[in-house]
Every structure is written in C-alpha cells, then in structure tokens.
C-alpha cells in the first residue's frame, strides 16, 4: 500500500515464490483515511479511480474498514 508522500506498507503476505508480478495499491491520504474509517467503500473508490490497484492480491476490500 502506497500513500505518497507519507507511507508505504505491506498489507498482506506475499506469494513466497520469486517471479510473481508485484501487487500494488496506491491512493491519496484523504481517500486512505476515508477507506480506513469506513466513510467510503473500496469498490466505490476503485470505480472513481481514487485508488489504483494491480495484482492478484491487490483487492483490500475485505480488509477495510480498519476502524468501525
């Protein structure tokens, strides 16, 4: 998960095998705060292109919100 310029963090375990393409999620700080607190939904922000997600493990919808 990238939240430029503030943070980069690994959210889920990697595949454990070399050669897999990276799984990357990137968004702006305000969108991340809205996702983490449940003020907006993963699919909504992905559809609005406020979240960029690529890779087979890049769907964080089931892990959000972090706070209820």
Secondary structure as GFF3:
##gff-version 3
##sequence-region A 1 68
A	DSSP	beta_strand	2	3	.	.	.	ID=ss1
A	DSSP	beta_strand	7	8	.	.	.	ID=ss2
A	DSSP	beta_strand	24	27	.	.	.	ID=ss3
A	DSSP	alpha_helix	29	37	.	.	.	ID=ss4
A	DSSP	alpha_helix	42	47	.	.	.	ID=ss5
A	DSSP	beta_strand	51	54	.	.	.	ID=ss6
A	DSSP	three_ten_helix	61	63	.	.	.	ID=ss7
###
